[in-house]
Amino acid sequence: MVKSLMDRMPLNDGFTIPGIGYGTWNVSNDEAEEMVFMAIMRGYRLIDTGSMYGNEVGVGRGIHKAINAGISRDDIFVVTKLGKDDMGFEKATDAIRASYDRLGLKYIDLFLIHFPSPDEGVTAATWKALEEAKDSGIVRSIGVSNFMRGDLKELLENSRIKPVVNQLEINPFNLMEEVDDFGYDNNIMTMAYSPLAKGRALEDGKVMKIAEKYNKTPAQIILRWAVQRDLIPIPKTKDADRMKENLDLFDFSLTDEELERITRIKKDSNFVKGHQDHNLGKRIGVDIRNSK
């Protein structure tokens, strides 16, 4: 677990990665330069993008702007991803070079396959292109996104280089525990996109109560929950104050009991809903839990 904003976590290939990042999904290419520059100047050192986001040029410009303002390139960790239409060895090879050119950086810190292919052999061929990009030096580390346990297991059986990261949608309403545990057992770091569940997690009463205790926002509580679970959250915001607020996580710690309360949010809400539905069913003469 990282203990400060500038701490990094070790990856299985010898590189290190910041413990929290700035996500740029739904940030337009025109907005990306200023948003990324603003994020870096407020303390973010991990910037996440993807070819499908259509903003790699703007992201690259924002990074260059921050470098020109005095931030070392070595301190910035850049993540991008290969789109669904670029799977297969030849297409992936071309797409990696295209992302590299759009970002305009000497190297990309981490390149991910955005989604596994349902077609036999395609993911393995795509991975080979990422391995060769790593060998060439234009990419330092390689990983995957939205891979389930079976996808990871198959990739590990058909790869020369192990993925360093699996990026997944993880939040209190989508725990992905089985995949996260498989990654942990195989020394694959988990990065969490949509860590705030698109705002849904901020309205939970348990989270709000914990936030009051620590004089923090619900967003800070959820992000701290992720950090203490050794996840790498990548929240997205276009608001300068929230950018800064989302980094203010290292002057408090959640107790084990509080971590468990947040982890159980979905389970508890499903339990309550199940009882409410059952009670409604009794009133109308139907067992809803067993009805089709």
Order of alpha helices (4+ residues) and beta strands (2+ residues): beta-beta-beta-alpha-beta-alpha-beta-alpha-beta-alpha-beta-alpha-beta-alpha-beta-alpha-alpha-beta-alpha-alpha-alpha
